[in-house]
Amino acid sequence: MRIRILLILLLLCSVVNAQRRRVKAAPKVTTTIADVDSLMRLYRFEEASTALQTLINQAAKKNEPTEELEQKAEKIRIGANMLSATAEVVFVDSFVVDKSNILSVLKLDKSNGSLDYWKNIFELNQGIGKDVQITTTYINDFKDKLFYCYPDSTGHTKLFCRYMIDSKWSAPEALGIGDDESDEAYPFVLSDGLTLYYSSLNTGNLGGYDIYVTRYNTDTGEYLKPENLGMPYNSLYNDYLMAIDEANNLGWLVSDRFQPEGKVCIYLFIPNETRNVYAMDTKDGQLCRLAMIHDIAASQHESKNDVIAAKQRYKDMLASLQKNSDLRMDFTFHVYNGIVYHSLDEFKSTKARQIAENWKELNFKRKAIMTELAKNRKKLPSDPSLRPTVVKQENALEQLDDTIKEIEWNIRYEEQIKLNIYNK
């Protein structure tokens, strides 16, 4: 009997020891910075904060630097604050385009002023990088104010404004927005002429570029302290441009969130006169999805009729723009920085208008040659006899291009003389 009891006790001890060994052998779960980043991308900022604090504590115990971790902790804090104040916005549609081609989709009624590409307004030079060249400029509906970005002496891009005075753009004036180390771009001004939206890259952002709003103080002659627009307008990625078509009650947001390199998503939304925030908990994830614009349909809850009406306004606006374009925009001719003509009637110089008529005819001829050349090049592999014709057309096109280039210089010379802006 005693022997049996001893055997049972020995067996129990063996089981307990085996369990202890298994517990000790269990792999230790560790938190990594990749885990924190993953939680941040899901907008689970509270969990990300807890996980990051573990890493900070571990680094402190090992006397390792924690500066980068503390910077990420600040980003998490910013994200959590933004998430809790996410604005209610109804998104109507979205379009994915190349970052350099956003104006192929983003259209505005002319009463809102006009957006154009930086490279179309200013003459290019080697000192201006591609990132600046593809930014957008803004000219108000009176066409007497031009807003744009330009690198300052430190290389940071800042916002500038020029005024049209006596048919000539004034010297650039810095808007004085942002600190010395920040970069600003993509300006857009509301019809009041005072409210300015723009994007900025600075240390206080949630992601890369964030969108800000400020207002010009007519009493002081300065802009007020800019405010970050928060979510859903801003994200962990680059949010570049906010534009409001007040005539059609349509808003535009350009962001590269969830997009491959070189692409952006352009969101069409319904602007709100006042900012209302979502009153909901973050635990079920619904607010997170709305804040990151995970699914535009989720923002349309109980707003189906508003969405249908907004889509119709957008469709009507496109039709109106196309009609006006067919009636008035015969061509695009850049006379000078910020001065672009679309018809012969716009020329102030009689001589420039006469030369432009010839230029227009030569461009029609060039287009015809290009069309025939393209057809012959396509047939050439199966019909080598077309080689002399192709060579002849290529030579004619080259000569025509040289002639057109010379004529364009003469047109600009005559028109700039008339406008008193020719730079000798």
C-alpha positions in Angstrom: 0.0 0.0 0.0 2.8 2.4 0.9 4.6 1.6 -2.2 1.5 2.3 -4.3 1.1 5.7 -2.6 4.7 6.6 -3.3 4.4 5.7 -6.9 1.3 7.9 -7.3 3.1 10.8 -5.6 6.1 10.4 -7.9 3.8 10.3 -10.9 2.1 13.5 -9.8 5.4 15.3 -9.3 6.5 14.2 -12.8 3.3 15.7 -14.3 3.7 19.0 -12.4 7.4 19.3 -13.5 6.5 18.5 -17.1 3.9 21.3 -17.1 6.4 23.7 -15.6 8.9 22.8 -18.3 6.2 23.4 -20.9 5.3 26.8 -19.5 9.0 27.8 -19.5 9.4 26.5 -23.0 6.5 28.5 -24.4 7.7 31.2 -26.9 7.7 34.7 -25.5 5.3 37.1 -27.3 7.2 40.3 -28.3 5.9 43.6 -29.6 7.7 45.1 -32.6 7.6 48.5 -34.3 5.9 46.8 -37.3 3.0 45.8 -35.0 2.6 49.4 -33.9 2.6 50.6 -37.5 0.0 48.0 -38.4 -2.3 49.2 -35.6 -1.8 52.8 -36.7 -2.8 52.0 -40.3 -6.0 50.5 -39.0 -6.6 53.7 -36.9 -6.5 51.6 -33.7 -4.5 54.3 -32.0 -5.2 53.3 -28.4 -3.8 49.8 -28.9 -0.9 51.3 -30.9 -0.2 53.6 -28.0 -0.1 50.7 -25.5 2.1 48.6 -27.7 4.5 51.6 -28.3 4.8 52.3 -24.6 6.0 48.8 -24.1 8.7 49.4 -26.6 9.6 52.7 -25.0 9.9 51.0 -21.6 12.1 48.2 -23.0 14.4 50.7 -24.7 14.7 52.8 -21.5 15.7 49.7 -19.4 18.4 49.0 -21.9 19.5 52.6 -22.0 18.7 52.8 -25.7 17.6 56.0 -27.4 13.8 56.6 -27.4 13.6 59.8 -29.5 12.1 58.1 -32.6 9.7 56.1 -30.5 8.6 59.3 -28.7 8.0 61.0 -32.1 5.8 58.1 -33.2 4.0 58.4 -29.9 3.2 62.0 -30.8 1.8 60.9 -34.2 -0.4 58.4 -32.4 -1.7 61.1 -30.0 -2.5 63.3 -33.0 -4.3 60.5 -34.7 -6.3 59.6 -31.6 -7.4 63.3 -31.2 -8.3 63.6 -34.9 -10.3 60.3 -34.9 -12.4 61.4 -32.0 -13.4 64.6 -33.9 -13.9 63.0 -37.4 -16.2 65.3 -39.4 -19.4 63.9 -41.0 -18.8 64.1 -44.7 -20.8 62.5 -47.5 -18.6 61.2 -50.3 -20.2 60.9 -53.7 -17.6 59.3 -55.9 -13.8 58.6 -56.3 -11.4 58.5 -59.2 -7.9 57.1 -59.3 -5.5 59.0 -61.7 -1.8 59.8 -62.0 -0.6 62.3 -59.5 0.5 64.6 -62.4 -2.9 64.4 -64.0 -5.4 65.4 -61.3 -7.1 68.1 -63.4 -8.3 65.5 -65.8 -11.0 64.8 -63.3 -11.1 67.7 -60.9 -13.3 70.3 -62.7 -14.7 73.6 -61.4 -17.3 76.1 -62.5 -15.4 79.2 -63.8 -17.0 81.3 -61.0 -14.7 79.5 -58.5 -11.5 80.7 -60.2 -9.2 78.2 -62.0 -6.6 75.6 -61.2 -3.8 74.9 -63.5 -0.5 73.0 -63.4 2.6 74.9 -62.2 4.5 73.9 -65.3 1.8 75.6 -67.5 2.1 78.9 -65.8 5.8 79.3 -65.3 8.8 78.7 -67.5 10.7 75.6 -66.4 14.3 75.7 -65.3 16.7 73.2 -64.0 16.4 74.5 -60.4 12.7 73.4 -60.1 12.0 69.8 -59.3 9.3 67.7 -60.8 7.4 67.7 -57.5 6.9 71.4 -57.8 6.2 71.3 -61.5 3.2 69.0 -61.1 1.6 71.1 -58.2 -1.4 73.2 -59.0 -1.7 76.9 -59.1 -4.8 79.0 -58.4 -6.1 82.1 -60.2 -9.2 83.8 -58.9 -12.3 84.4 -61.0 -11.3 88.1 -61.6 -8.0 86.8 -62.9 -6.0 89.3 -60.9 -4.5 87.1 -58.2 -2.2 84.1 -58.7 -1.4 81.7 -55.9 1.3 79.2 -56.2 4.2 77.5 -54.4 7.9 78.1 -55.1 11.2 77.0 -53.3 12.6 79.7 -51.0 16.3 80.2 -50.3 16.4 77.2 -48.0 14.8 74.9 -50.6 11.5 74.6 -48.8 8.4 75.3 -50.9 6.4 78.3 -49.7 3.2 79.9 -50.9 3.3 83.1 -52.9 0.9 85.5 -54.5 1.1 87.8 -57.5 -1.3 90.6 -58.5 -2.3 91.5 -62.1 -1.5 95.2 -62.4 -1.7 96.9 -65.8 -1.8 93.6 -67.7 1.4 92.5 -65.9 1.9 90.2 -62.9 3.5 91.9 -59.9 6.6 90.7 -58.1 5.9 87.7 -55.9 4.8 88.2 -52.3 5.2 85.5 -49.7 2.1 84.6 -47.8 4.1 84.0 -44.6 2.3 80.8 -43.7 4.0 78.0 -41.8 7.4 77.7 -40.0 10.8 77.8 -41.6 11.1 74.0 -41.9 7.6 73.3 -43.4 6.7 72.9 -47.1 3.4 74.3 -48.5 1.8 73.7 -51.8 -1.6 73.2 -53.7 -3.4 76.5 -52.8 -7.1 77.1 -53.3 -9.1 80.2 -52.3 -12.8 80.4 -51.8 -14.9 83.0 -53.5 -14.6 85.3 -50.5 -11.0 85.9 -51.5 -10.0 85.3 -47.9 -10.3 81.6 -47.0 -7.3 79.6 -48.2 -6.9 75.8 -48.3 -3.5 74.4 -48.9 -1.4 71.3 -48.0 1.6 71.4 -45.7 4.4 69.0 -44.8 5.5 69.7 -41.2 6.3 68.0 -37.9 2.8 68.5 -36.5 1.1 66.4 -39.2 -0.6 63.0 -38.9 0.8 61.8 -42.2 3.0 63.3 -44.9 1.2 66.3 -46.4 -1.9 67.4 -44.4 -4.5 69.9 -45.6 -4.9 73.1 -43.7 -7.2 76.1 -43.8 -6.5 79.7 -42.9 -8.1 83.1 -43.4 -6.7 86.4 -44.4 -7.1 89.1 -41.8 -7.9 92.4 -43.6 -7.1 94.4 -40.5 -3.6 93.1 -39.9 -2.8 92.2 -43.5 -1.7 88.7 -42.4 -3.1 85.2 -42.5 -4.5 83.7 -39.2 -2.9 80.7 -37.6 -3.7 77.7 -39.9 -5.9 74.9 -38.7 -5.4 71.2 -39.6 -8.7 70.0 -41.2 -8.4 66.7 -39.4 -10.2 63.5 -40.4 -11.5 62.3 -42.9 -9.7 64.9 -45.0 -6.3 64.0 -43.6 -4.8 60.6 -43.2 -1.5 58.8 -42.4 -0.6 59.3 -46.1 -0.2 62.4 -48.3 -3.3 64.6 -48.6 -2.6 67.3 -51.2 -5.5 69.4 -52.3 -8.9 70.6 -51.1 -11.1 72.5 -53.6 -14.7 73.7 -53.2 -17.0 74.4 -56.1 -19.4 76.7 -54.3 -21.5 77.2 -57.5 -22.3 73.5 -57.6 -21.9 72.7 -53.9 -19.3 70.1 -54.7 -16.0 69.4 -52.9 -12.8 67.8 -54.0 -10.1 66.0 -52.0 -6.9 64.7 -53.5 -5.0 62.0 -51.5 -2.6 59.2 -52.1 -4.0 57.1 -49.3 -4.1 53.3 -50.2 -2.7 54.1 -53.7 0.4 52.7 -55.5 3.4 55.0 -56.2 2.6 57.8 -58.6 -1.2 57.5 -58.2 -3.7 59.5 -56.2 -7.4 59.1 -55.4 -9.7 62.1 -56.0 -12.7 62.1 -53.8 -15.9 64.0 -54.7 -17.9 65.0 -51.7 -20.7 67.3 -50.5 -19.4 70.3 -48.5 -20.9 71.2 -45.2 -21.6 74.8 -44.0 -20.7 73.8 -40.5 -18.6 71.0 -39.1 -20.5 68.2 -37.5 -18.6 65.2 -36.0 -19.6 61.6 -35.7 -21.0 60.6 -32.3 -20.0 57.0 -32.1 -17.5 54.7 -30.3 -14.3 53.7 -31.9 -14.4 50.1 -30.6 -16.5 48.6 -33.3 -14.3 50.0 -36.0 -17.1 51.9 -37.9 -15.6 55.3 -37.0 -12.2 54.2 -38.1 -13.5 53.1 -41.5 -15.3 56.4 -42.0 -12.2 58.4 -40.9 -9.9 56.6 -43.4 -12.6 56.7 -46.2 -12.4 53.0 -46.3 -15.7 52.8 -48.2 -17.5 55.9 -49.6 -20.8 54.0 -49.5 -20.6 53.9 -45.7 -20.6 57.8 -45.6 -23.8 57.9 -47.7 -26.1 56.4 -45.0 -29.4 58.2 -45.0 -28.1 60.5 -47.8 -29.0 58.6 -50.9 -31.0 61.5 -52.4 -28.3 64.0 -51.7 -25.7 61.7 -53.5 -28.0 61.4 -56.5 -28.4 65.1 -56.7 -24.7 65.8 -56.3 -23.9 63.3 -59.1 -26.4 65.1 -61.4 -24.8 68.5 -60.5 -21.4 67.1 -61.5 -22.7 65.7 -64.7 -24.4 69.0 -65.6 -21.3 70.9 -64.8 -19.2 68.7 -67.1 -21.7 69.2 -69.9 -21.6 73.0 -69.4 -17.8 73.1 -69.4 -17.6 71.0 -72.5 -20.1 73.3 -74.3 -18.2 76.4 -73.3 -15.0 74.7 -74.4 -16.4 73.9 -77.8 -17.6 77.4 -78.2 -14.6 79.4 -77.1 -11.5 77.4 -76.6 -10.0 77.0 -80.0 -6.5 76.4 -78.7 -4.2 77.0 -75.8 -1.4 79.6 -76.2 0.8 80.7 -73.3 1.7 84.3 -73.8 3.5 84.9 -70.5 3.6 83.7 -66.9 -0.1 83.2 -66.0 -1.5 84.7 -69.2 -3.1 82.0 -71.4 -5.2 82.6 -74.5 -7.8 80.2 -76.0 -9.1 82.2 -79.0 -7.8 84.8 -81.5 -10.2 87.4 -80.1 -8.1 87.5 -76.9 -5.0 89.0 -78.5 -4.6 92.7 -77.9 -2.0 93.2 -80.6 -3.4 93.2 -84.2 -0.1 92.0 -85.6 0.1 89.2 -83.0 -3.5 88.1 -83.9 -2.6 88.0 -87.6 0.5 85.9 -87.0 -1.6 83.7 -84.7 -4.0 83.0 -87.5 -1.2 81.6 -89.6 0.1 79.7 -86.5 -3.4 78.1 -86.1 -3.5 77.0 -89.7 0.0 75.5 -89.5 -1.1 73.5 -86.4 -4.1 72.1 -88.3 -1.6 71.1 -91.0 0.7 69.5 -88.5 -2.2 67.5 -87.0 -3.1 66.2 -90.5 0.6 65.2 -91.1 0.8 63.5 -87.7 -2.4 61.5 -88.4 -1.1 60.2 -91.8 2.3 59.6 -90.4 0.9 57.4 -87.6 -1.1 55.4 -90.1 1.9 54.8 -92.4 4.2 53.9 -89.5 1.6 51.3 -88.5 1.5 49.8 -92.0 5.3 50.0 -92.5 6.3 46.5 -91.1 4.0 44.8 -93.6 4.5 47.3 -96.5 8.2 48.4 -96.7 7.4 50.4 -99.9 6.0 53.1 -97.5 9.5 53.9 -96.2 10.2 56.9 -98.5 6.8 58.3 -97.7 7.3 58.0 -94.0 10.8 59.6 -94.2 9.3 62.5 -96.3 6.5 63.1 -93.7 9.0 63.0 -90.8 11.2 65.6 -92.5 8.1 67.8 -93.3 7.0 67.5 -89.7 10.4 68.5 -88.4 10.6 71.6 -90.6 7.0 72.5 -89.7 7.8 72.2 -86.0 10.8 74.6 -86.4 8.5 77.1 -88.3 5.8 76.9 -85.6 8.3 77.4 -82.9 9.7 80.6 -84.6 6.1 81.9 -85.2 5.2 81.3 -81.5 8.2 83.4 -80.5 7.1 86.2 -82.8 3.5 86.0 -81.5 4.7 86.3 -77.9 7.0 89.2 -78.8 4.3 91.3 -80.4 1.7 90.5 -77.7 4.1 91.2 -74.8 5.1 94.5 -76.4 1.5 95.4 -76.6 0.9 94.4 -72.9 4.1 96.3 -71.9 5.6 93.2 -70.3 8.3 92.3 -72.8 11.6 91.5 -71.1 14.4 92.6 -73.4 
